């Protein structure tokens, strides 16, 4: 089994993202922060409505339903409990990320 390790720089937060958007689009920092917030809010609303997101080249976020199942506590394997069904999300990278990530 392979072990996953984090590579690259630390993750970009919302403030960093807004600063990059402001720089690239020639917006004020406040306007870029509002645009990033609006986009995040819109994406969140779509996912909560159980709609997926497709951003060509970047990737796709799919809404998946994890079915109910039986689970066990590894420390007490004789105890079986019900794990309820829940909604999950799956990110599939697009072509730009696949090409850029092949190092």
N, C-alpha and C positions, 0 to 999 in steps of 0.2 A: 504494500500500500504506500503510495507516495504522500509525502507531507507537504502541505501548502505553506508557503512563506510569503509574507508581504514584500512586495518589491516597489521601488520607486519612492517618491516623496510622500509625506503625510497627506491624508485626504483633504480636499478643498471644501471649505465650509461655505455657507450662503454668502457671507460678507466677501470672501475671496472671489466667489463666482460673480457677484455683482460688480466688483472692481474690474474684473476681466471684461465683462459685458460692456461696462462704461467705456473702457479703453478701446475695444474693438468697434463699437457702434458709435462712438463719439457722443455719448450721452453723459449727463451729469451723474454723479454717484447716486443721488437720490432717485433719479428717474430709472437708472439701471436696477437699483434695489427694489423699486416698485414693480418693474417688469419681471424680475426674477421671482418675487413673491407671488405675482399674478400667475405666472407659469406653474409654479409649484402648487398653488391652490387649485388651479384648473386641472392639473394632472391628478392630484389627490381626489378631487371630486369625481373625476372620471373613473378612477379605480374603485372608489367607494360605491359607485353606481354599477360595479361589476363589468365595466367596459375596459378593454385592454387599451394599450397605447402603442402606436407604431410611429417611430421617428426614423424614416428611411436613412440608411447609412449608419445611424447611431445604434439603434436596437429596438426591440419589441419587449413590452412588459405584458405578459399574459396573466389573466386571472384564472386560477385553477382551484378546483374543489377537492380538498383532501377528505376522503371518505372516513366515516367512523370506523374504528378498529379496536381490537383488544390489545392492551399493553401489559407489560410485566415490569416490576421493580427488580433490577438485577440483583439487589441485595436480598430480596425475598421472592425468589422465582415462583413460589407456590401461590402468590397473590396475583390474581388477574383483575384488571380494572378496565373500564371503558374509556377510550379516548374519543371525545366527541368529534364530529365532522367540523371542518373549519375551512375558511377561505384562505388561500395562499397566493403568492405572486411569484412568477418566474421571469427572469430577465434573460433574453437571448440577444447576444451582441450582434450588431449589424456589420456590414462589410468594412466600413471605415475602421471600426475597432478591431476586427479580425486581422486586417492587413497591418495596422499599426502595432498590434500586440505581438506579432510574430518576430521575436528577436532571437 
